[in-house]
Each structure stands twice: as C-alpha cells, then as structure tokens.
Amino acid sequence: MNNQEFMLEVESSHNRSKKTLLKKEKEYSDGTDRLIQFYKAGFLQDVAPTESLIGMATKHFTSIVDMSKDPLSYPIKKWDEKIGDLRNYTYLLDALVRELYEESL
C-alpha cells in the first residue's frame, strides 16, 4: 500500500468511526454528557472512569487478538467493526482524560 492509498484508508477509517460514534451517542449518552457511562461504570466498580473505559475496550482488543490468529477467515466488515470499536475507545479515552484534566484545574 503506497502512502496515498494509506492516507485514503486513514480518512475512510476515521469517517467510519465518526459515523459509529454519532450513532452510539443516542445509545450511551444522557444527552448532556457523552462520557457519563464511564463515570457510572467507574463508580459501580470503585475505579477511575479511565480504568472502567479500559476494561470495556479490553473486550474488543482480545477479540482482535483472537481474529489475528487467522485474519483471512474473517470478512473485512468484521475487521472494520472490531478495529473501529477499539479506535473509538481511544477517542473516548482521549476525551475523558482531557475532561479529567480540565476538572482538576
């Protein structure tokens, strides 16, 4: 894959993630706080919201590890879903860490 093809894939991946994040907003947000689920889960588990998020993301990572053992036996749609989920958790973690820093000021 040359650099131009790679950059097109990066853009396409980002667009898929953005679409999923917008769709999931209705499912996981109370309409005012996009990160509320991680605070709630952290409270219930008596851990930081970031730790709660990592726990949720780990499920997707372990699935990708399993798929990686025989990558061609999974359709590209399944790869898009799993990689997208993990990428979205990194976006959510980024937002959560930044929010925690802002709150600490």
ABEGO torsion letter per residue (X at the ends): XBAAAAAAAAAAAAAAAAAAAAAAAAAABAGABAAAAAAAAAAAAGBBAAAAAAAAAAAAAAAAAAAAABAAABBAAAAAAAAAAAAAAAAAAAAAAAAAAAAAX
